[in-house]
Amino acid sequence: MNVATFAGHVGKDANLEYTKSGKAVASFTFAVNNGKDESGKDRQPSWIKAVLWEKKAEALAKHITKGRMVAVSGPVSVEAWIDKQGAANAVVVVTVREFTFCGGGEKEESKAA
């Protein structure tokens, strides 16, 4: 089963767009804390891309803002590409099935139908 759950802080406001067929899609990245290394220093966070579709995208995109803590769950994939300088890049992508705002303030849960 390909399902993972991550929690972290949003890096920048969600981006809401529409496909050519009119489906709403929102995406954002968030930083997942990786704890401390053996010497007690903070490890670099892992950056995860989250993608929400249709009603979930439209309902939540305006509330997913830089600095908010979120938890997401869904299937995971990897997007890989070569940039203009010829460097290889990759990002972990979660297609969001469940979403929760964490850490107080506004809380909204959304589950796939």
URRATA-V195870 format. One line per field, one symbol per residue. phi: phi as a letter, one per 40 degrees, with the letter a starting at -180 (. if undefined). Layout:
# URRATA-V195870
phi->???
This chain:
# URRATA-V195870
phi->.babbbbacccadcbbbbcdcgccabbabacbcbgbcccgcccccccbcbbbbfdccccbdcccbdgccbbbaicbbbbbabcccgccbaacbbccbbaacbgggcbababcc
